[in-house]
Amino acid sequence: MQYDKGPHDLGGGCFAFLLPDGHWGESNTGLIRGDGESLLVDTLYDLAHTQEMLDAYAPLTADHPIRTLVNTHSDGDHWFGNQLVAGEGVEIIASQAAADLMTEHNVVEMAALHDRHDHVGDFIRPIAAAFDLSGIIPTPPTHTFSGHLDLVVGGREVSLIEVGPAHTDGDVLIHAPEAGVVWTGDIVFIGGAPLVWTGPVSRCIAAVDPILALDPKVVVPGHGPLTDGAGVKRVRDYLEHVATEATRRFEEGQTVEEAVKSIDMSAFADLSEQGRIAANVLNVYEELDAARPRADRLEQFSRIAAYELGVEA
C-alpha cells in the first residue's frame, strides 16, 4: 500500500510518524502535543530509525518537549529506541504485563534470530537488513499500570486502555478523545495480515471492539497506513475467519499443518505477510486443546518462515 513516510498531522494537536511499507519491523509512532509538553507513542526498532523519527518530530517538540513516552507493547519495533527519549523529566509508561517482557533478554533474543543458520535465519535476514540492533540499551518503563490509566498531557486528556493479552501480553490502546484519535499498537495491522503471538485469537477479536466503541475519526495502526473503523473491522473479519475455519478443522481431527494448508484465505489475498496464518492457526489449536504445549516465539517464527519460504518447519 502506498503512503508517505514521516509525520502526518491528524488534527487537534495529534500526529503520526508512519514507516512504509508497514512490513516486519516497519512500525508507526504517535505524538500528542499539549500546553508546553508532548506525549510520544512508541519508539522504533533500532536507534537510527528512532533518531530519524525524533528529528522529524523536532519542529513539533521544540517548544513542546516530550515528557511522556507510552509503549503500546513489548515487541522490539515499538520500544527498542526508548534510550533516545529517556532522561531526566521523562516518564516511560507501559502496562505491567508488557514491562515484564521489556528486558535485555528480549533484545538478545531478537538479535539472535538474525544469526541463525536455518530457515528462520533465511527468513529474518532480508527483513532485518534495514535495521541495526547494535548499541541498544534496554530502557524499560519507569511507570506501569494495569487496566486503565488516564493522563493529562499539557492540559489534554489521554486515556491508556489495556486490551491484552491479545497480540502480546499487555497490549495498550492510546486514545486522545478531544481529537478522536486512537493509536492501536499491533492490535491493528493495515495492509498486512494480523498476527497473534500470545492470544488467544478470541482475545484479539475482543480487543478490536473497544477501538470501534470509541468511534475514532482516525486510527493509527501499529503497522501500515492510517485507517478508520472500516479498516479495524477488516482486522476483526480476518481473525474471525481464521478462528472459525481453524476450529472446524480441529473438530474434524486435522493437524495444524493440514488446517493451515486447507483454509481458503482468498478473501484476504491482498494482505502481505500471508505466512502469519501458520502462527494464527496454531494459536487457535492451543486455545482449543488445553493439553497442547504453548509454542514459544521461536516456534511461531519457524512456522511463519516455513510457510513463506515453502519449506518444512
C-alpha distance (Angstrom), angle and dihedral (degrees) to the residues before:
residue distance angle dihedral
M1 . . .
Q2 3.80 . .
Y3 3.79 118.4 .
D4 3.79 136.5 138.1
K5 3.77 125.2 -92.0
G6 3.78 117.8 -127.7
P7 3.80 139.5 34.6
H8 3.80 119.1 -9.5
D9 3.82 120.6 -166.2
L10 3.80 107.9 -131.0
G11 3.80 94.9 -179.8
G12 3.77 130.2 -110.5
G13 3.78 94.2 61.7
C14 3.81 93.2 -57.8
F15 3.79 126.5 125.3
A16 3.79 140.5 176.0
F17 3.78 129.1 -152.6
L18 3.81 106.7 -149.3
L19 3.80 123.4 -160.9
P20 3.81 111.5 -158.8
D21 2.89 138.2 -110.2
G22 3.79 93.1 20.7
H23 3.80 94.7 -134.7
W24 3.82 126.2 137.5
G25 3.81 108.8 -34.0
E26 3.81 93.5 2.7
S27 3.79 98.7 112.9
N28 3.80 136.2 161.2
T29 3.79 133.3 -120.2
G30 3.79 135.3 -164.1
L31 3.79 141.5 -144.7
I32 3.80 129.3 -155.3
R33 3.82 115.3 -169.2
G34 3.77 120.4 -154.6
D35 3.78 131.5 169.8
G36 3.81 104.5 -50.3
E37 3.81 96.8 -21.0
S38 3.79 142.6 59.5
L39 3.77 140.2 -148.5
L40 3.81 119.4 -138.9
V41 3.79 120.9 -151.4
D42 3.84 109.8 -147.1
T43 3.78 133.3 -33.8
L44 3.81 126.7 -122.9
Y45 3.80 137.3 -97.4
D46 3.79 99.0 -90.9
L47 3.78 140.1 14.8
A48 3.80 97.2 -102.8
H49 3.81 94.4 53.7
T50 3.80 91.5 43.2
Q51 3.80 92.1 51.5
E52 3.80 90.5 48.5
M53 3.79 89.1 52.4
L54 3.81 93.2 47.9
D55 3.80 90.8 48.4
A56 3.81 89.9 52.1
Y57 3.80 90.0 51.7
A58 3.83 92.3 45.2
P59 3.83 96.3 97.4
L60 3.79 87.6 53.9
T61 3.80 96.4 45.8
A62 3.82 100.1 40.1
D63 3.81 91.4 96.4
H64 3.81 94.1 19.0
P65 3.83 104.5 51.8
I66 3.78 120.2 -163.3
R67 3.80 107.1 -99.1
T68 3.79 97.9 161.2
L69 3.81 131.9 42.9
V70 3.80 119.8 -171.4
N71 3.81 119.4 -166.0
T72 3.79 112.0 -154.7
H73 3.83 93.6 -153.7
S74 3.78 146.2 -25.1
D75 3.81 103.2 -85.7
G76 3.80 109.0 119.5
D77 3.78 95.7 -122.9
H78 3.81 87.5 66.5
W79 3.82 100.8 46.8
F80 3.82 114.9 12.7
G81 3.82 89.5 99.3
N82 3.82 94.4 55.5
Q83 3.82 93.8 110.5
L84 3.81 90.3 69.7
V85 3.80 90.9 60.1
A86 3.80 101.0 35.5
G87 3.78 120.9 98.7
E88 3.76 144.6 102.4
G89 3.78 111.5 -27.3
V90 3.82 94.7 16.8
E91 3.80 120.4 111.8
I92 3.80 118.4 -158.9
I93 3.81 113.7 -155.4
A94 3.80 132.8 -169.1
S95 3.76 137.0 145.0
Q96 3.80 114.8 -81.6
A97 3.80 90.2 -117.7
A98 3.80 91.0 55.0
A99 3.80 93.2 43.6
D100 3.80 90.7 55.9
L101 3.82 87.8 64.3
M102 3.81 98.5 41.7
T103 3.79 95.5 94.7
E104 3.78 141.8 126.9
H105 3.81 87.3 -99.0
N106 3.81 88.2 61.4
V107 3.82 90.8 56.8
V108 3.81 94.1 44.3
E109 3.81 92.0 47.2
M110 3.80 93.3 54.4
A111 3.80 93.9 44.8
A112 3.80 90.1 50.5
L113 3.81 91.8 57.7
H114 3.80 89.4 64.4
D115 3.81 91.2 57.8
R116 3.80 99.4 49.2
H117 3.83 117.2 121.5
D118 3.80 96.6 -144.2
H119 3.78 138.9 72.9
V120 3.81 90.8 -69.9
G121 3.79 90.5 58.1
D122 3.80 90.7 44.2
F123 3.79 89.0 54.4
I124 3.81 97.3 43.0
R125 3.81 100.8 44.6
P126 3.83 97.7 68.1
I127 3.79 89.6 45.6
A128 3.81 92.1 47.7
A129 3.80 95.2 46.3
A130 3.81 91.8 94.7
F131 3.81 93.1 52.1
D132 3.81 134.7 68.0
L133 3.80 115.2 -157.7
S134 3.80 93.9 -174.6
G135 3.78 119.1 114.4
I136 3.79 95.1 25.9
I137 3.79 113.2 146.8
P138 3.81 107.9 -164.0
T139 3.79 105.2 -117.4
P140 3.81 110.0 -175.4
P141 3.81 129.1 -173.5
T142 3.77 122.5 -66.4
H143 3.82 91.4 -157.6
T144 3.80 128.1 36.9
F145 3.78 135.4 -174.9
S146 3.78 141.9 175.9
G147 3.77 127.4 -138.0
H148 3.79 108.4 -4.1
L149 3.79 135.5 -1.9
D150 3.80 126.7 -175.6
L151 3.80 117.8 -156.2
V152 3.78 135.2 -173.8
V153 3.80 113.6 -144.0
G154 3.78 111.5 -171.5
G155 3.78 90.5 -31.7
R156 3.83 94.2 -43.4
E157 3.78 123.1 117.3
V158 3.80 117.5 -125.7
S159 3.81 124.5 178.2
L160 3.79 125.7 -154.4
I161 3.80 113.1 -158.0
E162 3.79 120.6 -170.3
V163 3.81 111.3 -145.1
G164 3.81 99.5 163.2
P165 2.89 151.5 143.0
A166 3.80 83.6 75.0
H167 3.81 121.6 93.8
T168 3.82 84.7 5.7
D169 3.78 136.9 -13.6
G170 3.77 110.1 -69.8
D171 3.83 103.2 11.0
V172 3.80 111.8 -178.9
L173 3.81 132.6 -158.9
I174 3.82 119.2 -150.4
H175 3.81 116.1 -148.2
A176 3.80 126.8 -169.6
P177 3.81 98.7 -169.0
E178 3.81 98.7 -172.0
A179 3.80 91.0 55.8
G180 3.81 95.9 36.3
V181 3.82 93.1 -127.2
V182 3.81 128.5 140.9
W183 3.80 126.3 -170.7
T184 3.79 107.1 -157.6
G185 3.78 106.7 -175.3
D186 3.79 109.6 -150.8
I187 3.78 95.6 -28.1
V188 3.81 81.7 94.9
F189 3.81 127.8 42.2
I190 3.81 117.4 179.2
G191 3.80 117.7 -159.4
G192 3.78 92.0 5.7
A193 3.79 131.5 74.0
P194 3.81 116.4 -92.1
L195 3.80 115.0 -106.5
V196 3.79 129.1 -146.2
W197 3.80 113.9 -160.1
T198 3.81 100.3 159.4
G199 3.78 106.9 7.1
P200 2.84 137.0 111.2
V201 3.79 93.7 -134.0
S202 3.79 89.1 -125.2
R203 3.81 88.2 61.7
C204 3.81 90.9 51.9
I205 3.79 89.6 52.5
A206 3.81 90.2 49.1
A207 3.83 91.0 48.3
V208 3.80 90.1 63.2
D209 3.80 93.7 60.7
P210 3.84 97.4 68.6
I211 3.81 89.0 54.9
L212 3.78 91.7 54.1
A213 3.80 91.3 43.6
L214 3.81 89.3 60.0
D215 3.83 88.8 57.9
P216 3.81 92.8 -145.9
K217 3.78 124.4 -162.7
V218 3.81 90.6 -145.5
V219 3.79 131.0 22.6
V220 3.79 119.3 -161.6
P221 3.81 107.4 -157.9
G222 3.78 124.4 -153.6
H223 3.80 88.3 -112.1
G224 3.79 132.1 14.2
P225 3.80 136.4 24.7
L226 3.78 127.7 -32.0
T227 3.77 114.7 -78.4
D228 3.79 144.9 173.2
G229 3.78 138.4 -140.6
A230 3.80 92.5 -57.8
G231 3.79 91.4 58.4
V232 3.80 91.2 48.1
K233 3.81 91.2 50.1
R234 3.80 90.5 53.8
V235 3.80 89.4 56.7
R236 3.78 87.9 54.0
D237 3.82 90.9 47.2
Y238 3.81 90.6 54.2
L239 3.80 93.4 49.1
E240 3.80 93.7 45.3
H241 3.81 90.6 49.7
V242 3.80 92.0 51.1
A243 3.80 92.4 45.6
T244 3.81 93.8 49.0
E245 3.79 95.8 45.4
A246 3.79 95.4 42.5
T247 3.80 91.6 48.3
R248 3.80 91.6 52.6
R249 3.79 91.3 51.0
F250 3.80 91.9 46.6
E251 3.80 89.2 54.1
E252 3.83 89.4 48.8
G253 3.79 89.9 55.4
Q254 3.81 97.9 -110.6
T255 3.79 119.1 151.9
V256 3.78 121.1 -117.0
E257 3.79 89.2 -105.3
E258 3.80 92.5 51.4
A259 3.79 91.2 48.2
V260 3.80 93.3 50.4
K261 3.80 91.3 51.9
S262 3.80 95.8 45.6
I263 3.82 103.8 44.4
D264 3.80 111.2 104.1
M265 3.81 107.0 -129.9
S266 3.81 96.1 168.5
A267 3.81 91.4 118.8
F268 3.80 87.1 65.0
A269 3.80 98.2 37.6
D270 3.80 91.1 122.0
L271 3.80 91.9 67.3
S272 3.79 121.4 97.2
E273 3.82 122.4 -135.9
Q274 3.80 92.7 47.8
G275 3.80 89.6 167.8
R276 3.80 90.5 75.6
I277 3.79 86.7 82.5
A278 3.82 86.8 78.1
A279 3.81 92.6 61.0
N280 3.80 93.7 38.9
V281 3.80 95.2 53.5
L282 3.79 90.3 45.8
N283 3.80 88.1 54.8
V284 3.81 91.6 53.2
Y285 3.81 90.5 51.6
E286 3.80 90.6 49.6
E287 3.79 90.5 53.3
L288 3.81 92.3 49.1
D289 3.82 95.0 45.6
A290 3.79 110.5 49.3
A291 3.80 90.7 -174.9
R292 3.78 93.3 59.2
P293 3.83 112.5 102.2
R294 3.78 113.1 -114.0
A295 3.79 113.7 -110.7
D296 3.79 117.6 -121.9
R297 3.80 123.9 -135.0
L298 3.82 92.3 -92.1
E299 3.79 93.1 56.4
Q300 3.80 90.7 46.4
F301 3.81 90.9 51.1
S302 3.80 89.2 46.0
R303 3.79 92.5 56.2
I304 3.82 93.1 45.5
A305 3.80 91.4 47.6
A306 3.79 92.7 48.2
Y307 3.81 91.1 51.8
E308 3.81 93.3 48.1
L309 3.82 94.3 45.5
G310 3.81 96.1 39.5
V311 3.80 95.0 -122.5
E312 3.79 135.8 120.0
A313 3.81 115.8 -86.7
